[in-house]
Amino acid sequence: MSFQVTLLKVLAGHPDGRASVADLRHYVGILMTSGSDWTERMNGLAARAPDLDIVAEGFVQRDENGWQITDAGREFLDWLETPARPARLPRSAQATVPRLRLVVDNTRSPPLGPGPDQTRRSA
């Protein structure tokens, strides 16, 4: 899925977020073969969204002139690149990620032993 993240990055870097298929092939080819730094970075980002499908999610649009990143795609890319994950995903990605619920029990258990006003009986 790091390929899809690379596509989003390339489109986000183009004017109006649009690129022809030829331009996409050219720039993605350069980035994918540029070394381990790029590959590791994209794999790390892709790991945060393992079931990513940029077309089905509406993050890109395709037409006869090429591909274009959508506002939802830019929002998702911003979320993906944010170092500390926000509590909420972008609205466009909420339906695909299972929700987790944190349950905290703040009740206190009774103290062990006699209280401050109580004395112990001797045997």
Secondary structure as GFF3:
##gff-version 3
##sequence-region A 1 123
A	DSSP	alpha_helix	2	12	.	.	.	ID=ss1
A	DSSP	three_ten_helix	15	17	.	.	.	ID=ss2
A	DSSP	beta_strand	18	19	.	.	.	ID=ss3
A	DSSP	alpha_helix	21	32	.	.	.	ID=ss4
A	DSSP	alpha_helix	36	47	.	.	.	ID=ss5
A	DSSP	beta_strand	60	63	.	.	.	ID=ss6
A	DSSP	beta_strand	66	69	.	.	.	ID=ss7
A	DSSP	alpha_helix	71	81	.	.	.	ID=ss8
A	DSSP	three_ten_helix	91	96	.	.	.	ID=ss9
###
